[in-house]
Amino acid sequence: MIDLPYRNNVGAVLFDRRGKVFVARRADLPNAEGTPGGWQLPQGGIDANEDPRGAVLRELAEEIGTDRAVIIGEHPDWFTYDLPPELIGVALGGRFRGQRQRWFALRFTGEDADIRLDADPDPEFDAWRWVALQSLPGLAVPFKHAIYQVLARDFARFATPGED
């Protein structure tokens, strides 16, 4: 067993007005367009003494350059995932075995031009798009498939255009 803790983290399932979900391609995972594995939902660490609801809004602003979103749902469970062996000691600063995550559904209230992957001097993502919620598991790296399957099932009620 790996003697490292899980990093506390939040994740955002950001729905547009049509019920599509925002995904972004990781800049550090080279892959050809259409190849599974490099696409993910925005997520990030929870700072010390930070509320998860505040953290998810902060992470959206940091990672995709917009604060134009409102929280419309929260998954009641915390999820954990372990990094694959080759990433332990490398990813997440080498200090964690994986992440413990709280996931939120959010409605995007802006326009596509409000999304700015270049807002951070060291962008995490190099491309983005809107996709059907049910396609999430097939776009993610294998160690996130199970969580994305649960999110696709449990947040399906938010995928209706304009509905909260």
Secondary structure, DSSP 8 states (H G I E B T S, - for coil): -----EEEEEEEEEE-TTS-EEEEEETTS---TT-TTSEE--EEE--TT--HHHHHHHHHHHHHS---EEEEEEEEEEEEEE--GGGTTTGGGGS-SEEEEEEEEEEE-S-GGG--GGGSSS-SEEEEEEE-GGGHHHHS-GGGHHHHHHHHHHTGGG-STT--
